[in-house]
Amino acid sequence: MRGGTYETITLEREVLEATDQRFSNRLKFIEQAARLYLRELRRAERDARDRALHEKYAEELNRQALETLEYSAYYNEEDPHEAR
């Protein structure tokens, strides 16, 4: 284990018993669980930011995509062999 600060925490007996039944090192398990949970929180925050950006710009991006498709369809109608 890396050096660090130590804290005393209180957990429900059933949580400790379930942990002890499955893992030989309680502290290592709790540290790993906390790290995984924090990683999931960061992922959820990133996903929320990504969704917000998508919602903010979705209309404009969709408009641009439609314009591109319309242009492509028009271009293909003029000379179907040139677009290939």
GUGUNU-468350 format. One record per residue: residue in one letter; residue number from 1; x negated, y negated, z negated of N, C-alpha, C, O, CB in turn. Coordinates in steps of 0.2 Angstrom, whole numbers, plus 2048, in hexadecimal, padded with zeros to 3 digits. Glycine has a CB too. Layout:
# GUGUNU-468350
@torlo = A&lumba = NUM&n.xx = X&n.yy = Y&n.zz = Z&ca.xx = X&ca.yy = Y&ca.zz = Z&c.xx = X&c.yy = Y&c.zz = Z&o.xx = X&o.yy = Y&o.zz = Z&cb.xx = X&cb.yy = Y&cb.zz = Z $
...
//
This chain:
# GUGUNU-468350
@torlo = M&lumba = 1&n.xx = 7FC&n.yy = 806&n.zz = 800&ca.xx = 800&ca.yy = 800&ca.zz = 800&c.xx = 7FC&c.yy = 7FA&c.zz = 800&o.xx = 7F6&o.yy = 7FA&o.zz = 7FD&cb.xx = 805&cb.yy = 800&cb.zz = 7FA $
@torlo = R&lumba = 2&n.xx = 7FE&n.yy = 7F5&n.zz = 804&ca.xx = 7FA&ca.yy = 7EE&ca.zz = 804&c.xx = 7FB&c.yy = 7EB&c.zz = 7FD&o.xx = 800&o.yy = 7EC&o.zz = 7FA&cb.xx = 7FC&cb.yy = 7EA&cb.zz = 80A $
@torlo = G&lumba = 3&n.xx = 7F6&n.yy = 7E7&n.zz = 7FC&ca.xx = 7F7&ca.yy = 7E3&ca.zz = 7F6&c.xx = 7FC&c.yy = 7DE&c.zz = 7F6&o.xx = 7FE&o.yy = 7DB&o.zz = 7FC&cb.xx = 7F0&cb.yy = 7DF&cb.zz = 7F4 $
@torlo = G&lumba = 4&n.xx = 7FF&n.yy = 7DC&n.zz = 7F1&ca.xx = 805&ca.yy = 7D7&ca.zz = 7F2&c.xx = 807&c.yy = 7D5&c.zz = 7EB&o.xx = 805&o.yy = 7D8&o.zz = 7E6&cb.xx = 80A&cb.yy = 7DA&cb.zz = 7F6 $
@torlo = T&lumba = 5&n.xx = 80D&n.yy = 7D2&n.zz = 7EA&ca.xx = 810&ca.yy = 7D0&ca.zz = 7E4&c.xx = 815&c.yy = 7D6&c.zz = 7E2&o.xx = 817&o.yy = 7D9&o.zz = 7E7&cb.xx = 813&cb.yy = 7C9&cb.zz = 7E4 $
@torlo = Y&lumba = 6&n.xx = 816&n.yy = 7D6&n.zz = 7DC&ca.xx = 81A&ca.yy = 7DB&ca.zz = 7DA&c.xx = 820&c.yy = 7D8&c.zz = 7D6&o.xx = 81F&o.yy = 7D3&o.zz = 7D3&cb.xx = 817&cb.yy = 7E1&cb.zz = 7D5 $
@torlo = E&lumba = 7&n.xx = 826&n.yy = 7DB&n.zz = 7D8&ca.xx = 82C&ca.yy = 7D8&ca.zz = 7D5&c.xx = 830&c.yy = 7DE&c.zz = 7D1&o.xx = 82F&o.yy = 7E4&o.zz = 7D4&cb.xx = 831&cb.yy = 7D4&cb.zz = 7DA $
@torlo = T&lumba = 8&n.xx = 833&n.yy = 7DD&n.zz = 7CC&ca.xx = 838&ca.yy = 7E2&ca.zz = 7C9&c.xx = 83F&c.yy = 7E0&c.zz = 7CC&o.xx = 841&o.yy = 7DB&o.zz = 7CC&cb.xx = 838&cb.yy = 7E1&cb.zz = 7C1 $
@torlo = I&lumba = 9&n.xx = 842&n.yy = 7E6&n.zz = 7CE&ca.xx = 849&ca.yy = 7E5&ca.zz = 7D1&c.xx = 84D&c.yy = 7EA&c.zz = 7CD&o.xx = 84B&o.yy = 7EF&o.zz = 7CB&cb.xx = 849&cb.yy = 7E6&cb.zz = 7D9 $
@torlo = T&lumba = 10&n.xx = 853&n.yy = 7E9&n.zz = 7CD&ca.xx = 858&ca.yy = 7EE&ca.zz = 7CA&c.xx = 85D&c.yy = 7F0&c.zz = 7D0&o.xx = 860&o.yy = 7EC&o.zz = 7D4&cb.xx = 85C&cb.yy = 7EA&cb.zz = 7C5 $
@torlo = L&lumba = 11&n.xx = 85D&n.yy = 7F7&n.zz = 7D0&ca.xx = 861&ca.yy = 7FA&ca.zz = 7D5&c.xx = 866&c.yy = 7FF&c.zz = 7D2&o.xx = 865&o.yy = 801&o.zz = 7CC&cb.xx = 85D&cb.yy = 7FE&cb.zz = 7DB $
@torlo = E&lumba = 12&n.xx = 86C&n.yy = 800&n.zz = 7D5&ca.xx = 870&ca.yy = 805&ca.zz = 7D2&c.xx = 86D&c.yy = 80C&c.zz = 7D2&o.xx = 869&o.yy = 80E&o.zz = 7D6&cb.xx = 877&cb.yy = 805&cb.zz = 7D6 $
@torlo = R&lumba = 13&n.xx = 86F&n.yy = 80F&n.zz = 7CC&ca.xx = 86C&ca.yy = 816&ca.zz = 7CB&c.xx = 86D&c.yy = 81B&c.zz = 7D1&o.xx = 869&o.yy = 81E&o.zz = 7D3&cb.xx = 870&cb.yy = 819&cb.zz = 7C5 $
@torlo = E&lumba = 14&n.xx = 873&n.yy = 81A&n.zz = 7D4&ca.xx = 875&ca.yy = 81F&ca.zz = 7DA&c.xx = 870&c.yy = 81D&c.zz = 7E0&o.xx = 86E&o.yy = 822&o.zz = 7E4&cb.xx = 87C&cb.yy = 81F&cb.zz = 7DC $
@torlo = V&lumba = 15&n.xx = 86E&n.yy = 817&n.zz = 7E1&ca.xx = 86A&ca.yy = 815&ca.zz = 7E6&c.xx = 863&c.yy = 818&c.zz = 7E5&o.xx = 860&o.yy = 81B&o.zz = 7E9&cb.xx = 869&cb.yy = 80D&cb.zz = 7E7 $
@torlo = L&lumba = 16&n.xx = 861&n.yy = 817&n.zz = 7DF&ca.xx = 85A&ca.yy = 81A&ca.zz = 7DD&c.xx = 85A&c.yy = 822&c.zz = 7DD&o.xx = 855&o.yy = 825&o.zz = 7E0&cb.xx = 858&cb.yy = 818&cb.zz = 7D6 $
@torlo = E&lumba = 17&n.xx = 85F&n.yy = 825&n.zz = 7DB&ca.xx = 85F&ca.yy = 82C&ca.zz = 7DB&c.xx = 85F&c.yy = 82F&c.zz = 7E3&o.xx = 85C&o.yy = 833&o.zz = 7E4&cb.xx = 866&cb.yy = 82F&cb.zz = 7D8 $
@torlo = A&lumba = 18&n.xx = 863&n.yy = 82B&n.zz = 7E7&ca.xx = 863&ca.yy = 82D&ca.zz = 7EE&c.xx = 85D&c.yy = 82C&c.zz = 7F1&o.xx = 85A&o.yy = 830&o.zz = 7F5&cb.xx = 869&cb.yy = 829&cb.zz = 7F2 $
@torlo = T&lumba = 19&n.xx = 859&n.yy = 827&n.zz = 7EF&ca.xx = 853&ca.yy = 825&ca.zz = 7F2&c.xx = 84E&c.yy = 82B&c.zz = 7F0&o.xx = 84A&o.yy = 82D&o.zz = 7F4&cb.xx = 850&cb.yy = 81E&cb.zz = 7F0 $
@torlo = D&lumba = 20&n.xx = 84E&n.yy = 82C&n.zz = 7E9&ca.xx = 849&ca.yy = 831&ca.zz = 7E7&c.xx = 84A&c.yy = 838&c.zz = 7E9&o.xx = 845&o.yy = 83C&o.zz = 7EA&cb.xx = 84A&cb.yy = 831&cb.zz = 7DF $
@torlo = Q&lumba = 21&n.xx = 850&n.yy = 83A&n.zz = 7EB&ca.xx = 851&ca.yy = 840&ca.zz = 7EE&c.xx = 84E&c.yy = 841&c.zz = 7F5&o.xx = 84D&o.yy = 846&o.zz = 7F7&cb.xx = 859&cb.yy = 842&cb.zz = 7EE $
@torlo = R&lumba = 22&n.xx = 84E&n.yy = 83B&n.zz = 7F8&ca.xx = 84B&ca.yy = 83C&ca.zz = 7FF&c.xx = 844&c.yy = 83A&c.zz = 800&o.xx = 841&o.yy = 83C&o.zz = 805&cb.xx = 850&cb.yy = 838&cb.zz = 804 $
@torlo = F&lumba = 23&n.xx = 841&n.yy = 836&n.zz = 7FC&ca.xx = 83B&ca.yy = 833&ca.zz = 7FD&c.xx = 837&c.yy = 833&c.zz = 7F6&o.xx = 839&o.yy = 832&o.zz = 7F1&cb.xx = 83B&cb.yy = 82B&cb.zz = 7FF $
@torlo = S&lumba = 24&n.xx = 830&n.yy = 835&n.zz = 7F7&ca.xx = 82C&ca.yy = 836&ca.zz = 7F2&c.xx = 829&c.yy = 82F&c.zz = 7EF&o.xx = 827&o.yy = 82F&o.zz = 7E9&cb.xx = 826&cb.yy = 83A&cb.zz = 7F3 $
@torlo = N&lumba = 25&n.xx = 829&n.yy = 82A&n.zz = 7F3&ca.xx = 826&ca.yy = 824&ca.zz = 7F1&c.xx = 82C&c.yy = 81E&c.zz = 7F2&o.xx = 82D&o.yy = 81C&o.zz = 7F7&cb.xx = 820&cb.yy = 822&cb.zz = 7F6 $
@torlo = R&lumba = 26&n.xx = 82F&n.yy = 81D&n.zz = 7EC&ca.xx = 835&ca.yy = 818&ca.zz = 7EC&c.xx = 833&c.yy = 811&c.zz = 7EF&o.xx = 836&o.yy = 80E&o.zz = 7F2&cb.xx = 837&cb.yy = 818&cb.zz = 7E5 $
@torlo = L&lumba = 27&n.xx = 82D&n.yy = 80F&n.zz = 7EC&ca.xx = 82B&ca.yy = 808&ca.zz = 7EE&c.xx = 82A&c.yy = 808&c.zz = 7F6&o.xx = 82C&o.yy = 803&o.zz = 7F9&cb.xx = 825&cb.yy = 806&cb.zz = 7EB $
@torlo = K&lumba = 28&n.xx = 827&n.yy = 80D&n.zz = 7F9&ca.xx = 825&ca.yy = 80D&ca.zz = 800&c.xx = 82C&c.yy = 80D&c.zz = 804&o.xx = 82D&o.yy = 809&o.zz = 809&cb.xx = 821&cb.yy = 813&cb.zz = 802 $
@torlo = F&lumba = 29&n.xx = 831&n.yy = 811&n.zz = 801&ca.xx = 837&ca.yy = 811&ca.zz = 805&c.xx = 83B&c.yy = 80A&c.zz = 804&o.xx = 83D&o.yy = 808&o.zz = 80A&cb.xx = 83C&cb.yy = 816&cb.zz = 801 $
@torlo = I&lumba = 30&n.xx = 83B&n.yy = 807&n.zz = 7FF&ca.xx = 83E&ca.yy = 801&ca.zz = 7FE&c.xx = 83B&c.yy = 7FB&c.zz = 802&o.xx = 83E&o.yy = 7F7&o.zz = 805&cb.xx = 83E&cb.yy = 7FE&cb.zz = 7F7 $
@torlo = E&lumba = 31&n.xx = 834&n.yy = 7FB&n.zz = 803&ca.xx = 831&ca.yy = 7F7&ca.zz = 807&c.xx = 833&c.yy = 7F8&c.zz = 80E&o.xx = 834&o.yy = 7F3&o.zz = 812&cb.xx = 829&cb.yy = 7F7&cb.zz = 806 $
@torlo = Q&lumba = 32&n.xx = 833&n.yy = 7FE&n.zz = 810&ca.xx = 834&ca.yy = 800&ca.zz = 817&c.xx = 83B&c.yy = 7FE&c.zz = 819&o.xx = 83D&o.yy = 7FB&o.zz = 81E&cb.xx = 833&cb.yy = 807&cb.zz = 819 $
@torlo = A&lumba = 33&n.xx = 840&n.yy = 7FF&n.zz = 814&ca.xx = 847&ca.yy = 7FE&ca.zz = 815&c.xx = 848&c.yy = 7F6&c.zz = 816&o.xx = 84C&o.yy = 7F4&o.zz = 81A&cb.xx = 84B&cb.yy = 800&cb.zz = 810 $
@torlo = A&lumba = 34&n.xx = 844&n.yy = 7F2&n.zz = 812&ca.xx = 845&ca.yy = 7EB&ca.zz = 812&c.xx = 842&c.yy = 7E8&c.zz = 819&o.xx = 845&o.yy = 7E4&o.zz = 81C&cb.xx = 841&cb.yy = 7E8&cb.zz = 80C $
@torlo = R&lumba = 35&n.xx = 83D&n.yy = 7EB&n.zz = 81B&ca.xx = 83A&ca.yy = 7E9&ca.zz = 821&c.xx = 83E&c.yy = 7EA&c.zz = 827&o.xx = 83F&o.yy = 7E6&o.zz = 82B&cb.xx = 833&cb.yy = 7ED&cb.zz = 822 $
@torlo = L&lumba = 36&n.xx = 841&n.yy = 7F0&n.zz = 827&ca.xx = 846&ca.yy = 7F2&ca.zz = 82C&c.xx = 84C&c.yy = 7EE&c.zz = 82C&o.xx = 84E&o.yy = 7EB&o.zz = 832&cb.xx = 848&cb.yy = 7F9&cb.zz = 82C $
@torlo = Y&lumba = 37&n.xx = 84F&n.yy = 7EC&n.zz = 827&ca.xx = 854&ca.yy = 7E8&ca.zz = 826&c.xx = 853&c.yy = 7E1&c.zz = 828&o.xx = 857&o.yy = 7DE&o.zz = 82C&cb.xx = 857&cb.yy = 7E7&cb.zz = 81F $
@torlo = L&lumba = 38&n.xx = 84D&n.yy = 7DE&n.zz = 827&ca.xx = 84B&ca.yy = 7D8&ca.zz = 829&c.xx = 84A&c.yy = 7D7&c.zz = 830&o.xx = 84C&o.yy = 7D2&o.zz = 834&cb.xx = 844&cb.yy = 7D5&cb.zz = 825 $
@torlo = R&lumba = 39&n.xx = 847&n.yy = 7DD&n.zz = 833&ca.xx = 846&ca.yy = 7DD&ca.zz = 83A&c.xx = 84D&c.yy = 7DD&c.zz = 83E&o.xx = 84E&o.yy = 7DA&o.zz = 843&cb.xx = 842&cb.yy = 7E4&cb.zz = 83C $
@torlo = E&lumba = 40&n.xx = 852&n.yy = 7E1&n.zz = 83B&ca.xx = 859&ca.yy = 7E0&ca.zz = 83E&c.xx = 85C&c.yy = 7DA&c.zz = 83D&o.xx = 85F&o.yy = 7D7&o.zz = 842&cb.xx = 85D&cb.yy = 7E6&cb.zz = 83A $
@torlo = L&lumba = 41&n.xx = 85B&n.yy = 7D6&n.zz = 838&ca.xx = 85D&ca.yy = 7CF&ca.zz = 837&c.xx = 85A&c.yy = 7CB&c.zz = 83D&o.xx = 85E&o.yy = 7C7&o.zz = 840&cb.xx = 85C&cb.yy = 7CC&cb.zz = 830 $
@torlo = R&lumba = 42&n.xx = 854&n.yy = 7CB&n.zz = 83E&ca.xx = 850&ca.yy = 7C7&ca.zz = 843&c.xx = 853&c.yy = 7C9&c.zz = 84A&o.xx = 854&o.yy = 7C4&o.zz = 84E&cb.xx = 849&cb.yy = 7C8&cb.zz = 843 $
@torlo = R&lumba = 43&n.xx = 854&n.yy = 7CF&n.zz = 84B&ca.xx = 857&ca.yy = 7D1&ca.zz = 851&c.xx = 85E&c.yy = 7CE&c.zz = 852&o.xx = 860&o.yy = 7CC&o.zz = 858&cb.xx = 857&cb.yy = 7D9&cb.zz = 852 $
@torlo = A&lumba = 44&n.xx = 862&n.yy = 7CF&n.zz = 84D&ca.xx = 869&ca.yy = 7CC&ca.zz = 84D&c.xx = 869&c.yy = 7C4&c.zz = 84F&o.xx = 86D&o.yy = 7C2&o.zz = 852&cb.xx = 86D&cb.yy = 7CE&cb.zz = 847 $
@torlo = E&lumba = 45&n.xx = 864&n.yy = 7C1&n.zz = 84B&ca.xx = 864&ca.yy = 7BA&ca.zz = 84C&c.xx = 862&c.yy = 7B8&c.zz = 853&o.xx = 864&o.yy = 7B3&o.zz = 856&cb.xx = 85F&cb.yy = 7B7&cb.zz = 847 $
@torlo = R&lumba = 46&n.xx = 85D&n.yy = 7BC&n.zz = 856&ca.xx = 85B&ca.yy = 7BB&ca.zz = 85D&c.xx = 860&c.yy = 7BC&c.zz = 862&o.xx = 861&o.yy = 7B8&o.zz = 866&cb.xx = 855&cb.yy = 7BF&cb.zz = 85E $
@torlo = D&lumba = 47&n.xx = 864&n.yy = 7C2&n.zz = 861&ca.xx = 869&ca.yy = 7C3&ca.zz = 865&c.xx = 86F&c.yy = 7BE&c.zz = 865&o.xx = 872&o.yy = 7BC&o.zz = 86A&cb.xx = 86C&cb.yy = 7CA&cb.zz = 863 $
@torlo = A&lumba = 48&n.xx = 870&n.yy = 7BB&n.zz = 85F&ca.xx = 875&ca.yy = 7B6&ca.zz = 85E&c.xx = 873&c.yy = 7AF&c.zz = 862&o.xx = 877&o.yy = 7AC&o.zz = 866&cb.xx = 876&cb.yy = 7B4&cb.zz = 857 $
@torlo = R&lumba = 49&n.xx = 86C&n.yy = 7AE&n.zz = 862&ca.xx = 86A&ca.yy = 7A8&ca.zz = 866&c.xx = 86A&c.yy = 7A9&c.zz = 86D&o.xx = 86C&o.yy = 7A5&o.zz = 871&cb.xx = 862&cb.yy = 7A7&cb.zz = 864 $
@torlo = D&lumba = 50&n.xx = 869&n.yy = 7B0&n.zz = 86F&ca.xx = 869&ca.yy = 7B1&ca.zz = 876&c.xx = 870&c.yy = 7B1&c.zz = 879&o.xx = 872&o.yy = 7AE&o.zz = 87E&cb.xx = 866&cb.yy = 7B8&cb.zz = 878 $
@torlo = R&lumba = 51&n.xx = 875&n.yy = 7B3&n.zz = 875&ca.xx = 87C&ca.yy = 7B3&ca.zz = 877&c.xx = 87E&c.yy = 7AB&c.zz = 877&o.xx = 882&o.yy = 7AA&o.zz = 87C&cb.xx = 881&cb.yy = 7B6&cb.zz = 872 $
@torlo = A&lumba = 52&n.xx = 87C&n.yy = 7A7&n.zz = 872&ca.xx = 87E&ca.yy = 7A0&ca.zz = 873&c.xx = 87B&c.yy = 79D&c.zz = 879&o.xx = 87F&o.yy = 799&o.zz = 87C&cb.xx = 87B&cb.yy = 79D&cb.zz = 86C $
@torlo = L&lumba = 53&n.xx = 875&n.yy = 79E&n.zz = 87B&ca.xx = 872&ca.yy = 79C&ca.zz = 881&c.xx = 876&c.yy = 79E&c.zz = 887&o.xx = 878&o.yy = 79A&o.zz = 88C&cb.xx = 86B&cb.yy = 79D&cb.zz = 882 $
@torlo = H&lumba = 54&n.xx = 878&n.yy = 7A4&n.zz = 887&ca.xx = 87B&ca.yy = 7A7&ca.zz = 88D&c.xx = 882&c.yy = 7A4&c.zz = 88D&o.xx = 884&o.yy = 7A2&o.zz = 893&cb.xx = 87C&cb.yy = 7AF&cb.zz = 88C $
@torlo = E&lumba = 55&n.xx = 886&n.yy = 7A3&n.zz = 888&ca.xx = 88C&ca.yy = 7A0&ca.zz = 888&c.xx = 88C&c.yy = 799&c.zz = 88A&o.xx = 890&o.yy = 796&o.zz = 88E&cb.xx = 890&cb.yy = 7A0&cb.zz = 881 $
@torlo = K&lumba = 56&n.xx = 886&n.yy = 795&n.zz = 888&ca.xx = 885&ca.yy = 78E&ca.zz = 88A&c.xx = 884&c.yy = 78D&c.zz = 891&o.xx = 887&o.yy = 789&o.zz = 894&cb.xx = 87F&cb.yy = 78B&cb.zz = 886 $
@torlo = Y&lumba = 57&n.xx = 880&n.yy = 792&n.zz = 894&ca.xx = 87E&ca.yy = 791&ca.zz = 89B&c.xx = 882&c.yy = 796&c.zz = 8A0&o.xx = 881&o.yy = 796&o.zz = 8A6&cb.xx = 877&cb.yy = 792&cb.zz = 89C $
@torlo = A&lumba = 58&n.xx = 886&n.yy = 79A&n.zz = 89E&ca.xx = 88A&ca.yy = 79F&ca.zz = 8A2&c.xx = 88D&c.yy = 79C&c.zz = 8A8&o.xx = 88D&o.yy = 79F&o.zz = 8AD&cb.xx = 88E&cb.yy = 7A3&cb.zz = 89E $
@torlo = E&lumba = 59&n.xx = 891&n.yy = 797&n.zz = 8A7&ca.xx = 895&ca.yy = 794&ca.zz = 8AC&c.xx = 891&c.yy = 791&c.zz = 8B2&o.xx = 892&o.yy = 793&o.zz = 8B7&cb.xx = 899&cb.yy = 78E&cb.zz = 8A9 $
@torlo = E&lumba = 60&n.xx = 88B&n.yy = 78E&n.zz = 8B0&ca.xx = 887&ca.yy = 78B&ca.zz = 8B5&c.xx = 883&c.yy = 791&c.zz = 8B9&o.xx = 882&o.yy = 791&o.zz = 8BF&cb.xx = 882&cb.yy = 787&cb.zz = 8B2 $
@torlo = L&lumba = 61&n.xx = 881&n.yy = 796&n.zz = 8B5&ca.xx = 87E&ca.yy = 79C&ca.zz = 8B8&c.xx = 882&c.yy = 79F&c.zz = 8BD&o.xx = 880&o.yy = 7A1&o.zz = 8C2&cb.xx = 87B&cb.yy = 7A0&cb.zz = 8B3 $
@torlo = N&lumba = 62&n.xx = 888&n.yy = 7A0&n.zz = 8BB&ca.xx = 88D&ca.yy = 7A4&ca.zz = 8BF&c.xx = 88F&c.yy = 79F&c.zz = 8C5&o.xx = 88F&o.yy = 7A2&o.zz = 8CB&cb.xx = 894&cb.yy = 7A5&cb.zz = 8BB $
@torlo = R&lumba = 63&n.xx = 88F&n.yy = 799&n.zz = 8C5&ca.xx = 890&ca.yy = 795&ca.zz = 8CA&c.xx = 88A&c.yy = 795&c.zz = 8CF&o.xx = 88B&o.yy = 796&o.zz = 8D5&cb.xx = 891&cb.yy = 78D&cb.zz = 8C8 $
@torlo = Q&lumba = 64&n.xx = 884&n.yy = 795&n.zz = 8CD&ca.xx = 87E&ca.yy = 796&ca.zz = 8D1&c.xx = 87E&c.yy = 79C&c.zz = 8D5&o.xx = 87D&o.yy = 79D&o.zz = 8DA&cb.xx = 878&cb.yy = 795&cb.zz = 8CD $
@torlo = A&lumba = 65&n.xx = 880&n.yy = 7A2&n.zz = 8D1&ca.xx = 880&ca.yy = 7A8&ca.zz = 8D4&c.xx = 885&c.yy = 7A9&c.zz = 8DA&o.xx = 884&o.yy = 7AC&o.zz = 8DF&cb.xx = 882&cb.yy = 7AE&cb.zz = 8CF $
@torlo = L&lumba = 66&n.xx = 88B&n.yy = 7A6&n.zz = 8D9&ca.xx = 890&ca.yy = 7A6&ca.zz = 8DE&c.xx = 88E&c.yy = 7A2&c.zz = 8E4&o.xx = 88F&o.yy = 7A4&o.zz = 8EA&cb.xx = 897&cb.yy = 7A3&cb.zz = 8DB $
@torlo = E&lumba = 67&n.xx = 88B&n.yy = 79C&n.zz = 8E3&ca.xx = 888&ca.yy = 798&ca.zz = 8E8&c.xx = 883&c.yy = 79C&c.zz = 8EC&o.xx = 883&o.yy = 79C&o.zz = 8F3&cb.xx = 885&cb.yy = 792&cb.zz = 8E6 $
@torlo = T&lumba = 68&n.xx = 87F&n.yy = 7A0&n.zz = 8E9&ca.xx = 87A&ca.yy = 7A4&ca.zz = 8EC&c.xx = 87D&c.yy = 7A9&c.zz = 8F0&o.xx = 87B&o.yy = 7AB&o.zz = 8F6&cb.xx = 875&cb.yy = 7A7&cb.zz = 8E7 $
@torlo = L&lumba = 69&n.xx = 882&n.yy = 7AD&n.zz = 8EE&ca.xx = 886&ca.yy = 7B2&ca.zz = 8F1&c.xx = 88A&c.yy = 7AF&c.zz = 8F7&o.xx = 88A&o.yy = 7B2&o.zz = 8FD&cb.xx = 88B&cb.yy = 7B6&cb.zz = 8ED $
@torlo = E&lumba = 70&n.xx = 88D&n.yy = 7A9&n.zz = 8F6&ca.xx = 890&ca.yy = 7A6&ca.zz = 8FC&c.xx = 88B&c.yy = 7A4&c.zz = 902&o.xx = 88D&o.yy = 7A5&o.zz = 907&cb.xx = 894&cb.yy = 7A0&cb.zz = 8FA $
@torlo = Y&lumba = 71&n.xx = 886&n.yy = 7A2&n.zz = 900&ca.xx = 881&ca.yy = 7A0&ca.zz = 905&c.xx = 87E&c.yy = 7A6&c.zz = 908&o.xx = 87E&o.yy = 7A6&o.zz = 90E&cb.xx = 87B&cb.yy = 79C&cb.zz = 901 $
@torlo = S&lumba = 72&n.xx = 87D&n.yy = 7AB&n.zz = 904&ca.xx = 87B&ca.yy = 7B1&ca.zz = 907&c.xx = 880&c.yy = 7B4&c.zz = 90C&o.xx = 87E&o.yy = 7B7&o.zz = 912&cb.xx = 879&cb.yy = 7B7&cb.zz = 902 $
@torlo = A&lumba = 73&n.xx = 886&n.yy = 7B4&n.zz = 90A&ca.xx = 88B&ca.yy = 7B7&ca.zz = 90F&c.xx = 88C&c.yy = 7B3&c.zz = 915&o.xx = 88C&o.yy = 7B5&o.zz = 91A&cb.xx = 892&cb.yy = 7B7&cb.zz = 90B $
@torlo = Y&lumba = 74&n.xx = 88B&n.yy = 7AC&n.zz = 914&ca.xx = 88C&ca.yy = 7A8&ca.zz = 91A&c.xx = 886&c.yy = 7A9&c.zz = 91F&o.xx = 886&o.yy = 7AA&o.zz = 925&cb.xx = 88C&cb.yy = 7A0&cb.zz = 918 $
@torlo = Y&lumba = 75&n.xx = 880&n.yy = 7AA&n.zz = 91C&ca.xx = 87A&ca.yy = 7AB&ca.zz = 920&c.xx = 87A&c.yy = 7B2&c.zz = 923&o.xx = 878&o.yy = 7B2&o.zz = 929&cb.xx = 874&cb.yy = 7AB&cb.zz = 91B $
@torlo = N&lumba = 76&n.xx = 87D&n.yy = 7B7&n.zz = 920&ca.xx = 87E&ca.yy = 7BD&ca.zz = 923&c.xx = 883&c.yy = 7BD&c.zz = 929&o.xx = 882&o.yy = 7C1&o.zz = 92E&cb.xx = 880&cb.yy = 7C2&cb.zz = 91E $
@torlo = E&lumba = 77&n.xx = 888&n.yy = 7B9&n.zz = 929&ca.xx = 88D&ca.yy = 7B8&ca.zz = 92E&c.xx = 88A&c.yy = 7B5&c.zz = 934&o.xx = 88C&o.yy = 7B7&o.zz = 93A&cb.xx = 893&cb.yy = 7B4&cb.zz = 92B $
@torlo = E&lumba = 78&n.xx = 885&n.yy = 7B1&n.zz = 933&ca.xx = 882&ca.yy = 7AD&ca.zz = 939&c.xx = 87E&c.yy = 7B2&c.zz = 93D&o.xx = 87F&o.yy = 7B3&o.zz = 943&cb.xx = 87E&cb.yy = 7A7&cb.zz = 937 $
@torlo = D&lumba = 79&n.xx = 87A&n.yy = 7B6&n.zz = 93A&ca.xx = 875&ca.yy = 7BB&ca.zz = 93D&c.xx = 874&c.yy = 7C0&c.zz = 939&o.xx = 86F&o.yy = 7C0&o.zz = 935&cb.xx = 86F&cb.yy = 7B7&cb.zz = 940 $
@torlo = P&lumba = 80&n.xx = 878&n.yy = 7C6&n.zz = 939&ca.xx = 877&ca.yy = 7CB&ca.zz = 934&c.xx = 870&c.yy = 7CE&c.zz = 934&o.xx = 86F&o.yy = 7D1&o.zz = 92F&cb.xx = 87C&cb.yy = 7D0&cb.zz = 936 $
@torlo = H&lumba = 81&n.xx = 86D&n.yy = 7CE&n.zz = 939&ca.xx = 866&ca.yy = 7D1&ca.zz = 939&c.xx = 861&c.yy = 7CD&c.zz = 936&o.xx = 85C&o.yy = 7D0&o.zz = 934&cb.xx = 864&cb.yy = 7D3&cb.zz = 940 $
@torlo = E&lumba = 82&n.xx = 861&n.yy = 7C6&n.zz = 936&ca.xx = 85C&ca.yy = 7C2&ca.zz = 933&c.xx = 85C&c.yy = 7C3&c.zz = 92B&o.xx = 856&o.yy = 7C2&o.zz = 928&cb.xx = 85E&cb.yy = 7BB&cb.zz = 934 $
@torlo = A&lumba = 83&n.xx = 861&n.yy = 7C5&n.zz = 928&ca.xx = 861&ca.yy = 7C5&ca.zz = 921&c.xx = 85E&c.yy = 7CC&c.zz = 91E&o.xx = 85C&o.yy = 7CC&o.zz = 918&cb.xx = 868&cb.yy = 7C5&cb.zz = 91E $
@torlo = R&lumba = 84&n.xx = 85C&n.yy = 7D0&n.zz = 923&ca.xx = 85A&ca.yy = 7D7&ca.zz = 921&c.xx = 852&c.yy = 7D7&c.zz = 920&o.xx = 84F&o.yy = 7DC&o.zz = 91F&cb.xx = 85C&cb.yy = 7DC&cb.zz = 925 $
//
